[in-house]
Amino acid sequence: MAVAIAILTFAPVRLGNLVSIRLEENLTRPGGHDRPCVLAFAHYDVKNRLPLQYPFDEDLTAPIDEYILDFRSSVLRGSNDLWLFPGESGGCKDARAFSSQITKRIHKATGLIITVHQFRHSAAAIYLRHHPGDYETVRRILGHSSITTTTKFYCALETMWANERFGDIVRKQMTFRPEAA
């Protein structure tokens, strides 16, 4: 669960892509065996037919390596499948079951209920909070084919933040004068 949550935190992919991650195909090390991983999906594996690529750093690659080396083999049950998250009866993990397990694990650890899909919304909100108006980057992070989709979902959130910033400006311009009260 920890590796799936870490991946979603840095690569907010759709659930179908998460469960279908294959070693040496989607999760690779283009720089060599001792270099960080890159998670990539070809256009034909993505809902909107846009290729996705997420470079991971060493801090994210380390727990992925630990999971692959120390824990993944026990789930494989003798199989040599290349799924990062293998299922119990061959193939990859069942998407609905995996999604539920992730949500339950997050809830147990934090008390929050966060679905796999909400990682995508969180990624957009976090990025836009730091880079207001940069919908193009959010579009690329989420793999939206149209900027219209991105702005439709996240413009209202930015409107709220813009109004907060405006209120801060107004408050700073106001001078409190107790004698005028």
C-alpha positions as CSV (number, residue, x, y, z in Angstrom):
1,M,0.0,0.0,0.0
2,A,2.8,2.4,0.9
3,V,4.4,2.1,-2.6
4,A,1.0,2.6,-4.3
5,I,0.3,5.7,-2.2
6,A,3.8,7.1,-2.8
7,I,3.4,6.6,-6.6
8,L,0.0,8.3,-6.6
9,T,1.5,11.2,-4.6
10,F,4.1,11.9,-7.2
11,A,2.4,10.5,-10.3
12,P,-1.4,11.0,-10.0
13,V,-2.4,8.4,-12.6
14,R,-5.8,6.9,-13.0
15,L,-6.6,3.6,-11.1
16,G,-6.4,1.5,-14.3
17,N,-2.9,2.7,-15.0
18,L,-1.8,2.2,-11.4
19,V,-2.8,-1.4,-11.3
20,S,-1.4,-2.1,-14.7
21,I,2.2,-0.9,-14.0
22,R,4.6,-3.5,-15.4
23,L,8.3,-3.7,-14.4
24,E,10.7,-3.0,-17.3
25,E,7.8,-1.7,-19.4
26,N,6.1,1.1,-17.4
27,L,8.5,1.3,-14.5
28,T,12.0,1.6,-15.9
29,R,15.5,2.9,-15.2
30,P,16.6,4.7,-18.3
31,G,19.8,5.9,-16.6
32,G,20.9,2.4,-15.5
33,H,20.3,-0.1,-12.7
34,D,21.5,2.3,-9.9
35,R,19.6,5.3,-11.2
36,P,16.0,6.5,-10.2
37,C,12.9,5.0,-11.8
38,V,10.7,6.6,-14.5
39,L,7.1,5.7,-14.7
40,A,5.8,6.0,-18.2
41,F,2.7,5.0,-20.1
42,A,2.4,4.9,-23.9
43,H,-0.4,6.8,-25.5
44,Y,-2.3,3.5,-26.2
45,D,-2.4,2.7,-22.4
46,V,-3.9,6.0,-21.3
47,K,-7.5,7.1,-21.4
48,N,-6.9,10.3,-23.4
49,R,-4.3,8.7,-25.7
50,L,-1.6,11.0,-24.4
51,P,1.7,9.5,-23.2
52,L,2.5,10.1,-19.6
53,Q,6.0,10.2,-18.1
54,Y,6.8,10.8,-14.4
55,P,10.5,10.9,-13.4
56,F,11.0,9.7,-9.8
57,D,13.9,10.8,-7.5
58,E,16.0,8.5,-5.4
59,D,13.8,9.1,-2.3
60,L,10.8,7.6,-4.2
61,T,12.8,4.9,-6.0
62,A,14.2,3.5,-2.7
63,P,10.9,2.3,-1.2
64,I,9.8,0.9,-4.6
65,D,13.1,-1.1,-4.8
66,E,12.5,-2.3,-1.2
67,Y,9.0,-3.4,-2.1
68,I,10.1,-5.2,-5.2
69,L,13.1,-6.9,-3.6
70,D,11.6,-7.8,-0.2
71,F,7.8,-8.0,-0.5
72,R,6.5,-8.4,-4.1
73,S,7.8,-12.0,-4.4
74,S,5.5,-13.2,-1.6
75,V,2.5,-11.9,-3.6
76,L,3.7,-13.5,-6.8
77,R,3.3,-17.0,-5.4
78,G,5.9,-18.5,-7.7
79,S,4.8,-16.6,-10.8
80,N,7.2,-14.6,-12.8
81,D,4.7,-11.9,-13.9
82,L,6.1,-8.4,-14.3
83,W,3.1,-6.6,-12.6
84,L,4.3,-4.2,-10.0
85,F,1.1,-5.0,-8.1
86,P,0.3,-8.7,-8.9
87,G,-3.1,-10.2,-8.2
88,E,-3.8,-13.3,-6.2
89,S,-4.8,-15.4,-9.2
90,G,-2.4,-14.1,-11.8
91,G,-2.5,-10.9,-13.7
92,C,-2.5,-7.5,-11.9
93,K,-4.4,-6.6,-8.8
94,D,-8.1,-6.1,-9.1
95,A,-8.6,-2.4,-9.5
96,R,-11.7,-2.0,-7.3
97,A,-10.2,-4.1,-4.5
98,F,-6.9,-2.3,-4.7
99,S,-8.6,1.1,-4.6
100,S,-10.6,0.1,-1.6
101,Q,-7.5,-1.2,0.2
102,I,-5.6,2.1,-0.5
103,T,-8.5,4.2,0.8
104,K,-8.9,2.0,3.9
105,R,-5.1,2.2,4.6
106,I,-5.1,6.0,4.3
107,H,-8.1,6.2,6.6
108,K,-6.5,3.9,9.2
109,A,-3.2,5.9,9.2
110,T,-4.7,9.5,9.0
111,G,-8.4,9.4,9.7
112,L,-9.0,10.9,6.2
113,I,-11.0,9.3,3.5
114,I,-9.1,9.7,0.2
115,T,-9.9,7.8,-2.9
116,V,-7.3,6.9,-5.6
117,H,-9.0,9.4,-7.9
118,Q,-8.7,12.2,-5.3
119,F,-4.9,12.0,-5.7
120,R,-5.5,13.6,-9.1
121,H,-7.6,16.4,-7.7
122,S,-5.1,17.0,-4.9
123,A,-2.2,17.1,-7.3
124,A,-4.0,19.8,-9.3
125,A,-4.9,21.8,-6.2
126,I,-1.4,21.7,-4.8
127,Y,0.2,22.7,-8.1
128,L,-2.2,25.5,-8.7
129,R,-1.9,26.8,-5.2
130,H,1.8,27.3,-5.9
131,H,1.5,28.3,-9.6
132,P,-1.9,30.1,-10.0
133,G,-3.2,30.0,-13.5
134,D,-0.8,27.4,-14.9
135,Y,-3.5,25.1,-16.2
136,E,-1.3,23.8,-19.0
137,T,1.1,22.1,-16.6
138,V,-1.8,20.6,-14.7
139,R,-3.3,19.4,-18.0
140,R,0.0,17.6,-18.7
141,I,0.4,16.2,-15.2
142,L,-3.1,14.7,-15.3
143,G,-3.0,13.7,-19.0
144,H,-6.0,15.7,-20.0
145,S,-6.3,16.0,-23.8
146,S,-8.0,19.4,-23.6
147,I,-7.2,22.4,-21.5
148,T,-10.9,23.0,-21.3
149,T,-11.3,19.9,-19.1
150,T,-8.6,21.2,-16.8
151,T,-10.0,24.7,-16.4
152,K,-13.5,23.4,-16.1
153,F,-12.6,21.3,-13.0
154,Y,-10.1,23.6,-11.3
155,C,-11.0,27.2,-12.2
156,A,-13.5,27.5,-9.4
157,L,-10.9,26.5,-6.9
158,E,-8.6,29.2,-8.1
159,T,-11.4,31.7,-7.9
160,M,-11.7,31.1,-4.2
161,W,-8.0,31.5,-3.7
162,A,-8.0,34.7,-5.8
163,N,-10.7,36.1,-3.6
164,E,-8.7,35.2,-0.5
165,R,-5.6,37.0,-1.9
166,F,-7.8,40.0,-2.8
167,G,-9.2,40.1,0.7
168,D,-5.6,40.0,2.1
169,I,-4.7,43.0,0.0
170,V,-7.7,45.0,1.1
171,R,-7.0,44.2,4.7
172,K,-3.4,45.4,4.4
173,Q,-4.6,48.6,2.8
174,M,-7.1,49.3,5.6
175,T,-5.8,51.2,8.6
176,F,-7.5,50.4,11.9
177,R,-8.2,53.7,13.7
178,P,-9.7,53.1,17.2
179,E,-10.7,56.8,17.5
180,A,-12.9,56.5,14.4
181,A,-14.8,53.6,15.9
